[in-house]
């Protein structure tokens, strides 16, 4: 996309960034998903006997580049955020309620998604403890300062092995985290879905976090074509844009996280392939790409690039809903004030 500023007629006021009963759980791979609701136990810790293989060394495998799984966009009012994202042309799933005090609605694409997440029951939020990352507490604390993207999630086929690998690589000394919830189906029914998560954090990136997500249920219970038809034409998330004062300082962590080498250029660090990329920009490069976006002294998530089939059709859908946007180069940009804290870049499939 062009790096120059927006034309005056196209400039948008950016402002300051405001920032899953009918199916049973199924053993998959080497572990068994733990349904904490059925066990009637808080799921802020994993016990050694719950999952076969936990506590043993990670299974060695040939590293493969990671795929973007989803983005967590943390909001204060889930109902209002859903209305605002629907105005942007996204079809959202019904509300999903977690057993640890948060709720979500998803904008689901072909093989990844955006998760709008809010803390909806503070009493259920488990405290973080040594060796145990609290997903809910992290997002609760994130909201004390801003709305926006709080976590980046990568696809996993074995989150328990990921947790051991993260520990060995010194990017996450946390137990894997397993839970189940009910998912509303398009026909009005429900299905039980279950997930395993492995967390990674970097002290040099305070306030934000990363994790891998393994779905432990038949994929057809979660991925629904009916939920993937968006008026704006989005097919998937292809890139996440971050900012940092010194992008090169975060190379080791991101290479260990993504399991592939990074490319370093003046003012930027890029890791991942063309369709699953993290682009970490210094302040000057960020200003060129996202003119007018407020800078931050701490690393943060700034934008998500979304692929569409026809950018003109996306523009028309947004215009029909009265949505303000900017065109810069080959991208259509939605400011963070319209999304609860995350710039959205729509580009046609195949565009770089």
PEDALIN-V250156 format. One line per field, one symbol per residue. phi: phi as a letter, one per 30 degrees, with the letter a starting at -180 (. if undefined). A space follows every 50 residues. Layout:
# PEDALIN-V250156
phi=???
This chain:
# PEDALIN-V250156
phi=.dcddddedcdcddicdck..cccdbdbicbbdccddddhbdccbccedd bejdjcddddadebedcdcacccdbdbdddddddddddjcccdddccddb jcbbbccccdbaaccdbbdcbedcddddbeibdceddedededdcackdc acccdbcadddeedddddciblcbddbcabadcdcedjdbbdbbbbbbcb bbedbdibabacbcdcaeeddcdbeddcccedidcadcacccbadbeddc deddddddhadcccbeiabbbjddcbcccccddddddddbdjdddbdcea dcabccdbdbddddedddddcicdabcbhcbcccdddcbijbdcccbdej dc
